[in-house]
Amino acid sequence: MTTLSFEDDGVDVVYEGTEFRMERELIEDATGKTYHDVTDHEVLKLVEKNPALSGEPKRIGDII
C-alpha cells in the first residue's frame, strides 16, 4: 500500500516500505499543472505503475 502525505511544498511518500519525498516542482513538471491543481490520483500514478484508484480524485489545493 502507498501512503501519501501532502504538504505545501511537496508530498511525503511511503511506497513498498520505502519513504521518500516528491518536491512540489517535480510534481508540477511531471504533470504540467500547478501544484494545487494536481490530484491525489495523479500523484499516485507518478509513484505506482498501475495503482488501484478508489473514490473521487481530490485536488492538492483542497487537501492542504
Summary of the structure (lengths in Angstrom):
residues: 64
radius of gyration: 10.8
end to end distance: 21.5
largest distance: 28.5
contacts: 148
relative contact order: 0.22
helix: 36%
strand: 30%
